[in-house]
Amino acid sequence: MATKKNTTSDKAAKAKAKAATKAAIKAPVAKKAKAPKGEKKPAGPRHPKARVDVAGGKASLAKTLAESLVIGDEGADTVADRLKTASNSQLLRLQKVVSAVKSKWGDRAKLIAAIGTAQKKSKDQDFLNKLGTYSLPHLFEIAVAHERRTRA
């Protein structure tokens, strides 16, 4: 295999490029105007999923979600305690599910009834009782999947 030989024009082009990069490094950079010393912007998390923008933060969001996510004889306080240890992304996902269920069906019982009628099992109490043991996100996924199937 033959190798490429450097010619004088190649050397000149490389020298020009090197000089241009040195000039770019030495060029003064425009500085941003600094804020007054007394006013500092509070530093928050950088990643969007780490931002829980609810008054009171993670604890209040967990408490509001707990009321909607209670299953069976479980108390809202125990659910809220479990949600306080959940990740921010999980809390935000649960918030989206709860808001979608509330806007479309109203509450958990109406969602279960809608799934029963959609699958033509509204009179089957065993089926409806089994649906009652599922979590709200699981019920939401079942309802959305059935809607997709009916559209297709």
WODA-V493560 format. One record per backbone hydrogen bond with DSSP energy under -1.0 kcal/mol. NH is the residue of the N-H (numbers start at 1). CO is the residue of the C=O. If there is no record, write none. Layout:
NH;CO + NH;CO
This chain:
11;7 + 12;8 + 13;9 + 14;10 + 15;11 + 16;12 + 17;13 + 18;14 + 19;15 + 20;16 + 21;17 + 22;18 + 23;19 + 24;20 + 25;21 + 26;22 + 27;23 + 50;47 + 51;48 + 54;52 + 57;54 + 61;57 + 62;58 + 63;59 + 64;60 + 65;61 + 66;62 + 69;65 + 74;71 + 79;75 + 80;76 + 81;77 + 82;78 + 83;79 + 84;80 + 86;83 + 91;87 + 92;88 + 93;89 + 94;90 + 95;91 + 96;92 + 97;93 + 98;94 + 99;95 + 100;96 + 101;97 + 102;98 + 103;99 + 104;100 + 105;101 + 106;101 + 111;107 + 112;108 + 113;109 + 114;110 + 115;111 + 116;112 + 117;113 + 118;114 + 119;115 + 121;116 + 125;123 + 128;124 + 129;125 + 130;126 + 131;127 + 132;128 + 133;130 + 134;131 + 139;135 + 140;136 + 141;137 + 142;138 + 143;139 + 144;140 + 145;141 + 146;142 + 147;143 + 148;144 + 149;145 + 150;146 + 151;147 + 152;148
